[in-house]
Amino acid sequence: MRFDRPLIPGTLVRRYKRFLADIEIDGETVVAHCANPGAMTGLAEPGMRVWVEPNDDPARKLRYGWRLVELGEHWAGIDTAVPNRVVGEALRDGRVAGLADYPSVRPEVRYGTRSRVDFLLSGDGLPDAYVEVKNVHLMRQPGLAEFPDAVTARGAKHLGELARVAAQGARAVMLYCVQRTDCTRMALAADIDPAYAAAFAEARAAGVEAMAVTCAISPDQIILDRAIPIVE
């Protein structure tokens, strides 16, 4: 996924009201949209070097969207809408190990109880694969990505929906898209959301597959990179 416009570096002044951030660019403080309702632990500290995407759309109230945090030699993406775009591209290009043989990739398909699965994969006589995507960018220990960074009842519901799909004979896959370049493994943050961790264990026992994949990130683009293990 290439960014629509070249990103501009700046310095984070503060994040507030969840979806707003003051960012200093060339001596001027601008208000940017922060497309992330989560805790953003370790990624929203004043003084951090960040990258924003400008826009000239008159329908938008804000001229900038916050996209990246620079972490020394590494990067983190903070836009929670990015994983579905990145994973969608990779699925259509056949670049996701274990899911590369499906010729049909449909986004946002209704299933379960008033839910939509992120992607439904089908074709070539293969069992349908229902794929849910979650954004991951929490890291509290070096190299260890964790999910979630806040309580997510919606996430637990999705695990339950996938478990029911697996029980009916289809493939059910929870794909964690790690928007960081400094992680080599992933774990569940059970101390943050015990209910989600319990739902994950139940879903796995019911046959739900789980995979974690990191991203290659730069101010030009974000693409799905490599699988990392999910550890206890």
Rosetta silent file (secondary structure, phi, psi, omega in degrees, C-alpha in Angstrom):
SEQUENCE: MRFDRPLIPGTLVRRYKRFLADIEIDGETVVAHCANPGAMTGLAEPGMRVWVEPNDDPARKLRYGWRLVELGEHWAGIDTAVPNRVVGEALRDGRVAGLADYPSVRPEVRYGTRSRVDFLLSGDGLPDAYVEVKNVHLMRQPGLAEFPDAVTARGAKHLGELARVAAQGARAVMLYCVQRTDCTRMALAADIDPAYAAAFAEARAAGVEAMAVTCAISPDQIILDRAIPIVE
SCORE:     score description
SCORE:     0.000 S_00000001
   1 L     0.000  112.099  176.219    0.000    0.000    0.000 S_00000001
   2 E   -88.432  142.817  176.428    1.588    3.204   -1.161 S_00000001
   3 L   -67.916  145.694 -177.195    0.549    6.433    0.510 S_00000001
   4 L   -65.605  -34.438  179.733   -1.558    8.669   -1.707 S_00000001
   5 L  -134.415  152.638  179.436    0.710   11.657   -1.054 S_00000001
   6 L   -57.487  134.886  178.834    4.311   11.996    0.183 S_00000001
   7 L   -76.298  153.841 -178.257    4.452   12.011    3.978 S_00000001
   8 E  -119.058  131.795  178.935    5.811   14.992    5.893 S_00000001
   9 E   -78.850  152.407  176.552    7.891   14.660    9.086 S_00000001
  10 E  -159.023 -174.943  179.504    7.009   16.533   12.248 S_00000001
  11 E  -121.059  127.312 -179.455    7.222   16.441   16.028 S_00000001
  12 E   -69.657  126.218  175.450    4.326   15.280   18.172 S_00000001
  13 E   -91.976  -49.958  176.626    3.173   17.958   20.609 S_00000001
  14 E  -168.007  153.773  170.264    0.235   16.056   22.087 S_00000001
  15 E  -111.766  137.521 -176.416   -2.524   13.588   21.289 S_00000001
  16 E  -152.953  159.861 -178.455   -5.958   14.382   22.694 S_00000001
  17 L    51.015   30.666  178.152   -9.645   13.474   22.388 S_00000001
  18 L    63.036  -48.069 -170.630   -8.381   10.157   20.941 S_00000001
  19 L  -105.495   10.096 -179.468   -8.692   11.279   17.326 S_00000001
  20 E  -126.092  149.539  176.827   -6.738   14.548   17.352 S_00000001
  21 E  -146.493  136.767  170.695   -3.035   15.376   17.580 S_00000001
  22 E   -91.887  126.782 -176.724   -1.078   18.623   17.603 S_00000001
  23 E  -132.514  132.602  179.352    2.057   18.213   15.487 S_00000001
  24 E   -90.115  123.604  179.057    4.802   20.740   14.856 S_00000001
  25 E  -127.865  116.352  179.229    5.865   20.985   11.221 S_00000001
  26 L    51.366   43.812  175.670    8.543   23.498   10.219 S_00000001
  27 L    84.266   -5.364  179.288    7.863   25.636   13.269 S_00000001
  28 E  -111.105  136.522  176.740    4.085   25.641   12.836 S_00000001
  29 E   -92.893  122.318 -179.726    1.717   23.577   14.992 S_00000001
  30 E  -116.374  159.228  175.414   -1.007   21.873   12.972 S_00000001
  31 E   -99.374  125.960 -179.183   -3.932   19.675   14.022 S_00000001
  32 E  -117.255  150.996  174.514   -3.865   16.203   12.481 S_00000001
  33 E   -78.158  130.351  177.589   -6.418   13.416   12.451 S_00000001
  34 E  -105.729  102.004 -174.908   -5.313   10.432   14.542 S_00000001
  35 L   -82.838   62.006 -176.554   -7.030    7.396   13.002 S_00000001
  36 L  -160.351  113.018 -179.948   -6.657    5.273   16.101 S_00000001
  37 L   -88.137   -1.467 -173.648   -9.074    4.957   19.044 S_00000001
  38 L   -80.448 -174.445 -177.299   -6.729    2.718   21.061 S_00000001
  39 L   -71.561  -30.785 -178.552   -4.343    3.397   23.905 S_00000001
  40 L    53.634   41.359 -178.977   -1.297    3.806   21.597 S_00000001
  41 L   -57.397  125.048  178.500    0.986    2.936   24.506 S_00000001
  42 L    79.155    1.197 -177.196    4.536    4.079   23.789 S_00000001
  43 L  -120.677    4.366 -176.256    3.602    5.665   20.467 S_00000001
  44 L  -133.174   37.304  179.981    2.083    8.992   21.497 S_00000001
  45 L   -86.520  133.205  177.634    4.739   10.578   23.685 S_00000001
  46 L   -52.901  138.317 -179.961    5.346   14.317   23.206 S_00000001
  47 L    96.791  -11.031  178.783    8.535   14.952   21.274 S_00000001
  48 L   -67.953  145.545  174.755    8.337   11.849   19.118 S_00000001
  49 E   -82.068  124.884 -176.381    9.182   12.201   15.456 S_00000001
  50 E  -129.255  165.613  179.893    6.059   11.414   13.454 S_00000001
  51 E  -127.597  134.230 -177.139    4.995   11.467    9.822 S_00000001
  52 E  -121.666  154.850  177.830    1.731   12.877    8.482 S_00000001
  53 E  -107.222  121.794  178.841   -0.057   12.684    5.154 S_00000001
  54 E   -79.200  158.454  173.467   -1.359   16.006    3.767 S_00000001
  55 L  -146.896  154.646  178.350   -4.603   16.299    1.868 S_00000001
  56 L  -120.261   26.336  179.882   -6.378   19.025   -0.069 S_00000001
  57 L   -77.018  115.551 -178.748   -9.862   17.532    0.111 S_00000001
  58 L   -65.244  -16.677 -179.954  -12.278   20.387    0.929 S_00000001
  59 L   -79.296  -14.809  179.692  -14.688   17.847    2.445 S_00000001
  60 L   -93.815  138.988 -178.043  -12.211   17.034    5.200 S_00000001
  61 L   -75.426  -30.633 -176.358  -11.979   19.279    8.238 S_00000001
  62 L  -111.794  141.707 -175.033   -8.296   18.539    8.864 S_00000001
  63 L   -85.476   -9.204 -176.300   -5.484   18.970    6.356 S_00000001
  64 E  -134.247  147.954  172.964   -3.262   16.243    7.801 S_00000001
  65 E  -123.939  127.247  179.782   -3.562   12.607    8.811 S_00000001
  66 E   -74.890  127.451 -175.850   -1.057   11.063   11.230 S_00000001
  67 E  -118.865  -43.961 -171.574    0.342    7.849    9.730 S_00000001
  68 E  -131.641  157.045  167.989    3.713    6.821   11.234 S_00000001
  69 E  -120.588  131.848  177.556    5.941    7.052   14.288 S_00000001
  70 E   -90.646  127.693 -175.877    9.683    6.926   13.777 S_00000001
  71 E  -122.134   70.494 -176.034   11.429    4.744   16.376 S_00000001
  72 L    65.683 -115.239  178.375   15.125    5.238   15.745 S_00000001
  73 L   -86.895   -1.807 -175.844   15.913    2.727   13.015 S_00000001
  74 E  -117.159  173.515 -176.426   12.405    1.288   13.166 S_00000001
  75 E  -136.157  154.151  170.449    8.867    2.356   12.331 S_00000001
  76 E  -136.186  138.199  174.678    5.346    1.910   13.628 S_00000001
  77 E   -96.602  138.619 -175.854    2.116    2.590   11.775 S_00000001
  78 L  -113.202   -6.755 -178.240   -0.721    4.070   13.827 S_00000001
  79 L   -81.225  114.141 -176.046   -3.602    4.195   11.324 S_00000001
  80 L   -74.389   -7.665  175.456   -5.966    1.333   12.209 S_00000001
  81 L   -84.365  -14.858 -175.866   -7.511    1.412    8.730 S_00000001
  82 H   -67.878  -44.295 -176.068   -4.211    0.417    7.128 S_00000001
  83 H   -52.043  -43.072 -179.809   -4.080   -3.315    8.057 S_00000001
  84 H   -63.944  -36.866  177.795   -7.166   -4.212    6.006 S_00000001
  85 H   -67.565  -44.550 -177.956   -5.748   -2.412    2.979 S_00000001
  86 H   -66.463  -46.040  179.950   -2.327   -4.006    3.399 S_00000001
  87 H   -67.377  -39.764  178.387   -3.687   -7.499    4.022 S_00000001
  88 H   -58.325  -45.247  177.609   -6.197   -7.155    1.187 S_00000001
  89 H   -60.274  -45.387 -177.891   -3.406   -6.343   -1.275 S_00000001
  90 H   -65.134  -39.789  178.249   -1.318   -9.270   -0.035 S_00000001
  91 H   -64.203  -44.467 -178.932   -4.240  -11.702   -0.269 S_00000001
  92 H   -67.312  -29.049  178.865   -5.085  -10.639   -3.820 S_00000001
  93 L   -87.755   -0.564 -179.662   -1.418  -10.945   -4.799 S_00000001
  94 L    68.722   34.866 -175.811   -1.134  -14.418   -3.234 S_00000001
  95 L  -106.173   11.482  178.403    1.519  -13.286   -0.748 S_00000001
  96 L  -107.221  113.440 -177.017    0.048  -14.690    2.485 S_00000001
  97 L   -57.355  132.452 -179.325    1.439  -18.116    3.293 S_00000001
  98 L    89.515  -14.283 -179.494   -1.323  -20.679    3.670 S_00000001
  99 L  -128.041   17.218 -171.602   -3.870  -18.449    1.937 S_00000001
 100 L   -82.680  -13.046 -172.538   -2.200  -17.961   -1.435 S_00000001
 101 L   -94.823    4.390 -178.290   -4.253  -20.450   -3.478 S_00000001
 102 L   -89.097  120.236 -179.929   -7.638  -18.718   -3.273 S_00000001
 103 L   -77.781  -21.072 -178.060   -8.608  -16.974   -6.538 S_00000001
 104 E  -111.288  124.635  178.365  -11.531  -15.069   -4.989 S_00000001
 105 E  -127.624  107.892 -178.077  -10.953  -12.481   -2.250 S_00000001
 106 E  -113.629  128.215  179.133  -14.079  -10.598   -1.174 S_00000001
 107 E   -88.350  155.311  169.786  -14.005   -7.918    1.540 S_00000001
 108 E    52.868   57.027  179.714  -16.696   -7.108    4.106 S_00000001
 109 E   -98.932  133.461 -179.648  -18.952  -10.141    3.627 S_00000001
 110 E   -64.856  139.044  174.329  -21.873  -10.610    6.023 S_00000001
 111 E  -162.798  169.286  176.271  -21.692  -13.625    8.323 S_00000001
 112 L    61.672 -146.164 -178.031  -22.547  -14.714   11.831 S_00000001
 113 L  -101.408   96.781  179.099  -24.754  -12.502   13.976 S_00000001
 114 L    53.434   42.748  179.269  -24.908   -9.035   12.435 S_00000001
 115 E  -124.113  164.741  172.050  -21.209   -9.174   11.584 S_00000001
 116 E  -128.616  128.812  176.704  -19.051   -8.731    8.514 S_00000001
 117 E   -81.095  144.492 -177.113  -15.907  -10.764    8.021 S_00000001
 118 E   -61.082  -44.136  178.546  -12.962   -8.716    6.781 S_00000001
 119 E  -144.274  137.075  172.000  -12.246  -11.127    3.906 S_00000001
 120 E  -114.424  119.195 -179.354  -13.943  -14.225    2.523 S_00000001
 121 E  -103.795  136.962 -178.104  -11.659  -16.373    0.388 S_00000001
 122 E  -154.691  169.505  173.895  -13.103  -19.010   -1.931 S_00000001
 123 E   113.056  168.408  177.461  -12.639  -21.012   -5.138 S_00000001
 124 L    58.104   30.118  177.919  -10.682  -23.882   -6.708 S_00000001
 125 L    71.322    8.801  179.337  -12.570  -26.463   -4.663 S_00000001
 126 E   -84.947  152.203  174.015  -10.999  -25.217   -1.439 S_00000001
 127 E   -64.978  139.392  177.966  -13.020  -24.772    1.745 S_00000001
 128 E   -54.565  143.364  178.076  -14.062  -21.149    2.181 S_00000001
 129 E  -118.312  119.528  177.586  -11.701  -19.206    4.421 S_00000001
 130 E   -95.945  118.965 -173.101  -13.094  -16.498    6.690 S_00000001
 131 E  -118.340  118.427  172.108  -10.301  -14.063    7.600 S_00000001
 132 E  -101.144  140.740 -177.811  -10.503  -11.446   10.351 S_00000001
 133 E  -116.791  133.482  175.972   -7.731   -8.851   10.561 S_00000001
 134 E  -124.637  139.834  177.115   -6.575   -7.074   13.718 S_00000001
 135 E   -82.618  133.781  179.578   -4.143   -4.182   13.986 S_00000001
 136 E  -128.449  126.381  171.426   -1.220   -4.703   16.377 S_00000001
 137 L  -149.846   14.783  175.579    1.291   -2.083   17.459 S_00000001
 138 E   -83.876  132.021  172.937    1.709   -2.512   21.222 S_00000001
 139 E  -141.604  112.617  178.892    5.212   -3.484   22.374 S_00000001
 140 E  -106.542  -19.180  174.416    6.060   -3.485   26.096 S_00000001
 141 E  -121.841  143.953 -177.614    8.998   -5.899   25.923 S_00000001
 142 L   -52.786  125.473  175.195   11.724   -5.688   23.279 S_00000001
 143 L    80.923   -5.037 -175.468   10.677   -7.556   20.162 S_00000001
 144 E  -107.324  108.517  173.214    7.323   -8.735   21.566 S_00000001
 145 E   -78.790  145.689 -179.597    4.164   -7.449   19.871 S_00000001
 146 E  -134.853  148.159  175.190    1.005   -7.729   21.966 S_00000001
 147 E  -140.946  140.177   -2.614   -2.730   -7.583   21.317 S_00000001
 148 L   -89.077  175.254  174.925   -4.948   -5.955   22.395 S_00000001
 149 L  -101.160    1.548  175.525   -3.744   -2.619   23.812 S_00000001
 150 L  -159.290  163.681  179.829   -7.166   -1.970   25.373 S_00000001
 151 L   -61.395  133.669 -177.938  -10.258   -3.996   26.264 S_00000001
 152 L  -135.624   90.575  176.103  -12.049   -5.091   23.087 S_00000001
 153 H   -63.500  -34.260  178.963  -15.447   -6.741   23.463 S_00000001
 154 H   -63.810  -40.072  179.033  -15.825   -6.468   19.689 S_00000001
 155 H   -64.244  -40.327  177.822  -12.632   -8.456   19.200 S_00000001
 156 H   -64.795  -37.963  177.462  -13.867  -11.224   21.493 S_00000001
 157 H   -60.666  -42.588  179.907  -17.146  -11.318   19.540 S_00000001
 158 H   -62.104  -38.004  177.424  -15.221  -11.815   16.303 S_00000001
 159 H   -62.914  -40.052  177.668  -13.377  -14.775   17.824 S_00000001
 160 H   -64.212  -40.443  178.006  -16.710  -16.326   18.743 S_00000001
 161 H   -63.454  -41.866  179.421  -18.020  -15.825   15.200 S_00000001
 162 H   -65.115  -39.015  179.222  -14.900  -17.472   13.766 S_00000001
 163 H   -60.933  -39.284  179.142  -15.268  -20.411   16.152 S_00000001
 164 H   -68.376  -37.056  176.772  -18.794  -21.016   14.874 S_00000001
 165 H   -63.355  -43.751  179.945  -17.578  -20.867   11.269 S_00000001
 166 H   -62.951  -37.324  179.661  -14.861  -23.426   12.032 S_00000001
 167 H   -65.341  -22.435 -179.546  -17.423  -25.714   13.657 S_00000001
 168 L   -90.498    0.714  174.441  -19.379  -25.674   10.377 S_00000001
 169 L   102.408   -4.108  177.001  -16.390  -26.956    8.404 S_00000001
 170 L   -88.163  167.237  172.809  -14.985  -23.794    6.851 S_00000001
 171 E   -81.652  139.999  177.244  -11.556  -22.353    7.539 S_00000001
 172 E  -129.698  124.428 -172.266  -11.510  -19.545   10.093 S_00000001
 173 E  -129.131  126.764  170.777   -8.394  -17.391   10.369 S_00000001
 174 E  -101.591  114.339 -177.275   -7.462  -14.622   12.787 S_00000001
 175 E  -109.236  117.644  178.285   -4.684  -12.620   11.166 S_00000001
 176 E   -95.117  115.459  179.906   -2.797  -10.149   13.352 S_00000001
 177 E   -93.491  108.484 -175.523   -1.180   -7.425   11.251 S_00000001
 178 E   -89.054  105.591 -179.068    1.787   -6.097   13.233 S_00000001
 179 L   -85.631   55.570  175.584    2.377   -2.495   12.190 S_00000001
 180 E  -145.458  152.670  178.073    5.899   -2.405   13.590 S_00000001
 181 L  -105.029    4.053 -174.760    9.297   -3.266   12.150 S_00000001
 182 L  -114.632   21.829 -177.685   10.947   -4.141   15.477 S_00000001
 183 L  -115.413  139.309 -179.321    8.954   -7.241   16.519 S_00000001
 184 L  -118.074   -4.645  178.725    9.990  -10.879   16.147 S_00000001
 185 E  -160.006  166.645 -178.424    7.118  -12.580   18.005 S_00000001
 186 E  -137.025  149.487  177.182    3.615  -11.861   19.287 S_00000001
 187 E  -142.358  163.373  174.467    1.612  -12.681   22.405 S_00000001
 188 E   -83.826  137.162  177.620   -1.818  -11.925   23.833 S_00000001
 189 L   -86.642   73.861 -175.092   -1.948   -9.128   26.402 S_00000001
 190 L   -65.083  -25.793  178.688   -4.028  -11.149   28.865 S_00000001
 191 L   -71.544  -26.536  178.635   -3.374   -8.659   31.674 S_00000001
 192 L   -82.071  -42.950 -179.044   -5.045   -5.918   29.601 S_00000001
 193 L  -141.354   84.919  179.097   -8.042   -7.967   28.442 S_00000001
 194 H   -58.813  -34.142 -178.776   -8.462  -11.380   30.137 S_00000001
 195 H   -65.739  -38.688  177.770  -11.786  -11.932   28.391 S_00000001
 196 H   -66.319  -43.051  179.241  -10.171  -11.602   24.969 S_00000001
 197 H   -60.683  -39.809  178.285   -7.400  -14.017   25.937 S_00000001
 198 H   -66.638  -41.014  178.730  -10.012  -16.529   27.106 S_00000001
 199 H   -64.899  -35.691  177.950  -11.994  -16.100   23.877 S_00000001
 200 H   -64.135  -45.934  179.653   -8.808  -16.656   21.881 S_00000001
 201 H   -61.141  -41.525  178.994   -8.087  -19.923   23.699 S_00000001
 202 H   -65.520  -40.725 -179.871  -11.652  -21.113   23.093 S_00000001
 203 H   -65.725  -41.950  178.960  -11.482  -20.171   19.417 S_00000001
 204 H   -62.653  -41.472  178.793   -8.200  -21.995   18.931 S_00000001
 205 H   -64.266  -27.110 -179.790   -9.648  -25.100   20.592 S_00000001
 206 L   -84.683   -2.763  177.254  -12.582  -24.882   18.169 S_00000001
 207 L   106.510    6.521  177.902  -10.237  -24.948   15.175 S_00000001
 208 L   -72.325  130.146  176.407   -9.644  -21.261   14.466 S_00000001
 209 E   -82.642  151.170  177.773   -6.256  -20.647   12.857 S_00000001
 210 E  -136.315  137.064  176.528   -4.106  -17.745   14.051 S_00000001
 211 E  -144.076  149.231  176.246   -1.207  -16.021   12.373 S_00000001
 212 E  -122.785  132.728 -177.120    0.824  -12.879   12.996 S_00000001
 213 E  -134.017  130.860  179.264    2.544  -11.046   10.161 S_00000001
 214 E   -83.378  171.784  177.869    4.767   -7.978   10.403 S_00000001
 215 E  -117.912  148.033  166.329    4.874   -5.051    8.010 S_00000001
 216 E   -91.993  124.544 -170.521    7.679   -3.417    6.088 S_00000001
 217 E  -126.882  136.329  173.019    7.175    0.298    6.735 S_00000001
 218 L  -151.086  170.286  176.942    8.645    3.452    5.224 S_00000001
 219 L   -65.836   -7.147  178.418    7.390    6.980    4.494 S_00000001
 220 L   -94.551  -37.835 -172.538    6.567    5.705    0.995 S_00000001
 221 E  -162.125  165.476  171.745    4.552    2.580    1.704 S_00000001
 222 E  -130.346  124.720  178.695    3.434   -0.171    4.080 S_00000001
 223 E  -133.094  151.339  176.532    3.415   -3.764    2.847 S_00000001
 224 E   -65.340  136.496 -170.049    2.879   -7.116    4.533 S_00000001
 225 E  -113.570  -82.850 -171.190    6.286   -8.609    5.277 S_00000001
 226 E  -142.005  151.598  178.601    6.902  -11.841    7.206 S_00000001
 227 E   -76.334  142.986  174.074    5.176  -14.216    9.603 S_00000001
 228 E  -126.796  154.208 -177.890    6.240  -14.272   13.242 S_00000001
 229 L   -73.070  148.389  170.547    5.316  -16.845   15.907 S_00000001
 230 E   -97.232  120.539 -173.358    2.499  -16.329   18.390 S_00000001
 231 L  -113.145  159.752  177.483    3.839  -17.325   21.804 S_00000001
 232 L   -84.776    0.000    0.000    2.232  -17.940   25.201 S_00000001
